[in-house]
Amino acid sequence: IIGMTASSEARLAREAELSFACVGLITDYDAWRPHEGSVTSGSILKVLNKNSGYAQAFAEELIRQLGQDQFESPHHSAMRRGICSNLAALSEARLAELRPIIEKYLKRP
């Protein structure tokens, strides 16, 4: 991750009630290992190409394992206690905008 943070993605995943994990693959050590040699675009591209194989193998294994079992996670209902607004006070237009992410929490007549 360029910028070395996944906090925005984690927050958005939480709001969407998605389980979230970040997988980081190192390209170089120049920021914190002064004894390492100079970093060149060629050396970074070499490592990126190698890492792409690792990422693909990881994704394939993850998909295989997730396909074997449906699981429930607390993340899947994270907004249950997070909605503080009086939904009855929202306009129909606003409810329509929010429906994709809060529909299961809307009381049905």
One Martini backbone bead per residue (centre of mass of N, CA, C, O) as a GRO file, in nm:
protein
  109
    1ILE     BB    1   0.093   0.038   0.026
    2ILE     BB    2   0.063   0.348  -0.046
    3GLY     BB    3   0.130   0.507   0.267
    4MET     BB    4   0.089   0.278   0.487
    5THR     BB    5  -0.241   0.252   0.478
    6ALA     BB    6  -0.586   0.111   0.587
    7SER     BB    7  -0.801   0.285   0.738
    8SER     BB    8  -1.008   0.362   0.523
    9GLU     BB    9  -1.081   0.075   0.431
   10ALA     BB   10  -1.166  -0.032   0.709
   11ARG     BB   11  -1.396   0.168   0.759
   12LEU     BB   12  -1.563   0.101   0.504
   13ALA     BB   13  -1.599  -0.199   0.564
   14ARG     BB   14  -1.750  -0.163   0.829
   15GLU     BB   15  -1.993  -0.005   0.709
   16ALA     BB   16  -2.042  -0.264   0.502
   17GLU     BB   17  -1.998  -0.535   0.659
   18LEU     BB   18  -1.694  -0.620   0.609
   19SER     BB   19  -1.450  -0.814   0.590
   20PHE     BB   20  -1.099  -0.736   0.676
   21ALA     BB   21  -0.785  -0.746   0.496
   22CYS     BB   22  -0.432  -0.702   0.494
   23VAL     BB   23  -0.186  -0.724   0.232
   24GLY     BB   24   0.167  -0.715   0.255
   25LEU     BB   25   0.428  -0.620   0.020
   26ILE     BB   26   0.756  -0.594  -0.018
   27THR     BB   27   0.998  -0.383  -0.202
   28ASP     BB   28   1.161  -0.218   0.029
   29TYR     BB   29   1.425  -0.075   0.278
   30ASP     BB   30   1.520   0.235   0.263
   31ALA     BB   31   1.365   0.372   0.516
   32TRP     BB   32   1.509   0.154   0.762
   33ARG     BB   33   1.782   0.035   0.601
   34PRO     BB   34   2.086   0.168   0.561
   35HIS     BB   35   2.254  -0.102   0.470
   36GLU     BB   36   2.117  -0.090   0.223
   37GLY     BB   37   2.093  -0.051  -0.083
   38SER     BB   38   2.006   0.098  -0.343
   39VAL     BB   39   1.717   0.211  -0.499
   40THR     BB   40   1.551   0.094  -0.786
   41SER     BB   41   1.327   0.054  -1.026
   42GLY     BB   42   1.426  -0.229  -1.104
   43SER     BB   43   1.415  -0.359  -0.821
   44ILE     BB   44   1.116  -0.309  -0.770
   45LEU     BB   45   1.002  -0.457  -1.021
   46LYS     BB   46   1.112  -0.732  -0.948
   47VAL     BB   47   0.953  -0.758  -0.681
   48LEU     BB   48   0.669  -0.709  -0.794
   49ASN     BB   49   0.664  -0.957  -0.975
   50LYS     BB   50   0.700  -1.160  -0.746
   51ASN     BB   51   0.455  -1.062  -0.573
   52SER     BB   52   0.230  -1.127  -0.778
   53GLY     BB   53   0.251  -1.431  -0.731
   54TYR     BB   54   0.179  -1.428  -0.433
   55ALA     BB   55  -0.097  -1.286  -0.461
   56GLN     BB   56  -0.228  -1.495  -0.644
   57ALA     BB   57  -0.197  -1.739  -0.456
   58PHE     BB   58  -0.351  -1.617  -0.222
   59ALA     BB   59  -0.622  -1.566  -0.366
   60GLU     BB   60  -0.676  -1.858  -0.448
   61GLU     BB   61  -0.679  -1.975  -0.158
   62LEU     BB   62  -0.895  -1.794  -0.040
   63ILE     BB   63  -1.123  -1.874  -0.232
   64ARG     BB   64  -1.119  -2.171  -0.166
   65GLN     BB   65  -1.179  -2.145   0.141
   66LEU     BB   66  -1.437  -1.965   0.129
   67GLY     BB   67  -1.602  -2.177  -0.051
   68GLN     BB   68  -1.636  -2.402   0.186
   69ASP     BB   69  -1.744  -2.164   0.393
   70GLN     BB   70  -1.990  -2.029   0.583
   71PHE     BB   71  -1.966  -1.731   0.776
   72GLU     BB   72  -1.982  -1.569   1.083
   73SER     BB   73  -1.956  -1.223   1.172
   74PRO     BB   74  -1.949  -0.933   1.346
   75HIS     BB   75  -1.912  -0.760   1.083
   76HIS     BB   76  -2.206  -0.833   0.956
   77SER     BB   77  -2.331  -0.636   1.222
   78ALA     BB   78  -2.198  -0.348   1.292
   79MET     BB   79  -2.464  -0.146   1.257
   80ARG     BB   80  -2.678  -0.218   1.464
   81ARG     BB   81  -2.543   0.005   1.685
   82GLY     BB   82  -2.470   0.258   1.473
   83ILE     BB   83  -2.761   0.361   1.454
   84CYS     BB   84  -2.882   0.692   1.566
   85SER     BB   85  -3.092   0.764   1.388
   86ASN     BB   86  -3.406   0.874   1.295
   87LEU     BB   87  -3.550   0.710   1.041
   88ALA     BB   88  -3.837   0.851   1.037
   89ALA     BB   89  -3.697   1.145   0.965
   90LEU     BB   90  -3.640   1.051   0.692
   91SER     BB   91  -3.637   1.072   0.379
   92GLU     BB   92  -3.701   0.890   0.105
   93ALA     BB   93  -3.445   0.971  -0.046
   94ARG     BB   94  -3.245   0.897   0.179
   95LEU     BB   95  -3.332   0.603   0.215
   96ALA     BB   96  -3.260   0.520  -0.073
   97GLU     BB   97  -2.953   0.573  -0.038
   98LEU     BB   98  -2.925   0.372   0.225
   99ARG     BB   99  -3.050   0.089   0.167
  100PRO     BB  100  -2.800  -0.090   0.077
  101ILE     BB  101  -2.677  -0.071   0.396
  102ILE     BB  102  -2.974  -0.074   0.589
  103GLU     BB  103  -3.216  -0.263   0.525
  104LYS     BB  104  -3.198  -0.480   0.763
  105TYR     BB  105  -3.279  -0.223   0.977
  106LEU     BB  106  -3.550  -0.191   0.861
  107LYS     BB  107  -3.865  -0.153   0.933
  108ARG     BB  108  -4.133  -0.363   0.871
  109PRO     BB  109  -4.483  -0.377   0.828
   0.00000   0.00000   0.00000
